[in-house]
Amino acid sequence: MPTKDERLMAALIYILSFFTLFIGPLVIWLIKKDDSEFVDFHGKEYFNFLISYAVYGFVSSILMVVLIGFVLAPVVGVLALIFTILGAIRAYEGEYYHIPTIFRLLK
């Protein structure tokens, strides 16, 4: 079971992403990844999530040419918000949460 500090740092990775998209989470992850397997897991999970949803957003904007993107872009945005909140909650609860719909480049 992760300690309270580990859970807080892992949750902060997700929470700080609302204010600083990748700088805040990157700083926490780089500082704490060697000290805590739990924080390392959530840091990797967040950055896999960020990469995946950047690709989804890019594809949605390209698909706006054929009008499908106007439907997909808001769906991608809402899912990103929901999964960020769920990731923060699950990290604070001490769970190893795998965000669905992402491809894992960082292992």
C-alpha positions in Angstrom: 0.0 0.0 0.0 1.4 3.4 -1.0 2.0 5.9 1.8 -0.1 9.1 2.1 2.7 11.2 0.6 3.0 8.9 -2.4 -0.7 9.0 -3.0 -0.8 12.8 -2.7 2.1 13.2 -5.2 0.5 10.8 -7.7 -2.8 12.7 -7.4 -1.0 16.0 -7.8 0.3 14.8 -11.2 -3.3 14.7 -12.5 -4.5 17.8 -10.6 -1.6 20.0 -11.7 -2.4 19.1 -15.3 -5.4 21.4 -15.1 -3.1 24.4 -14.5 0.1 23.4 -16.3 -0.5 20.8 -19.0 2.8 19.0 -18.7 5.3 21.0 -16.8 3.9 20.5 -13.3 3.3 16.7 -13.7 6.7 16.3 -15.4 8.5 18.0 -12.5 6.7 15.8 -9.9 7.3 12.7 -11.9 11.0 13.4 -12.5 11.7 14.2 -8.9 9.7 11.3 -7.3 9.9 8.5 -9.9 13.1 7.0 -8.4 11.7 7.2 -4.8 8.3 5.7 -5.4 7.1 3.0 -7.8 3.5 4.3 -7.3 4.3 7.8 -8.4 6.4 6.4 -11.3 3.4 4.3 -12.4 1.0 7.3 -12.4 3.5 9.6 -14.0 3.9 7.1 -16.9 0.2 6.6 -17.1 -0.5 10.3 -17.2 2.1 10.9 -20.0 0.7 8.0 -22.0 -2.7 9.6 -21.5 -1.4 13.0 -22.6 0.2 11.6 -25.8 -2.8 9.5 -26.7 -5.3 12.4 -26.3 -3.0 14.8 -28.2 -3.2 12.3 -31.1 -7.0 12.0 -30.7 -7.3 15.8 -30.7 -5.1 16.1 -33.8 -7.1 13.5 -35.6 -10.4 15.1 -34.6 -9.2 18.5 -35.9 -8.2 16.9 -39.2 -11.6 15.2 -39.4 -13.3 18.6 -39.2 -12.8 18.8 -42.9 -15.4 16.1 -43.3 -17.5 17.4 -40.4 -17.1 14.3 -38.2 -14.4 16.1 -36.2 -17.0 18.6 -34.9 -18.6 15.8 -33.1 -15.4 14.0 -32.1 -13.5 17.0 -30.7 -16.0 17.7 -27.8 -16.2 14.0 -27.0 -12.3 13.8 -26.8 -12.3 16.9 -24.5 -15.0 15.5 -22.2 -13.3 12.1 -22.0 -10.0 13.8 -21.2 -11.6 15.8 -18.4 -13.3 12.7 -16.9 -10.3 10.5 -17.1 -8.1 13.1 -15.5 -10.5 13.5 -12.6 -10.8 9.7 -12.2 -7.0 9.3 -12.3 -6.6 11.8 -9.5 -9.3 10.2 -7.4 -7.9 6.7 -7.9 -4.3 7.8 -7.3 -5.3 9.4 -4.0 -7.2 6.2 -3.1 -4.0 4.3 -3.6 -5.1 2.3 -6.7 -3.0 1.5 -9.7 -5.5 2.8 -12.2 -5.1 2.1 -15.9 -6.8 4.8 -18.0 -8.8 3.1 -20.8 -8.6 4.2 -24.4 -4.8 5.0 -24.3 -1.9 3.4 -25.9 1.1 2.9 -23.7 4.3 4.1 -25.1 6.1 4.6 -21.7 6.4 1.3 -19.9 
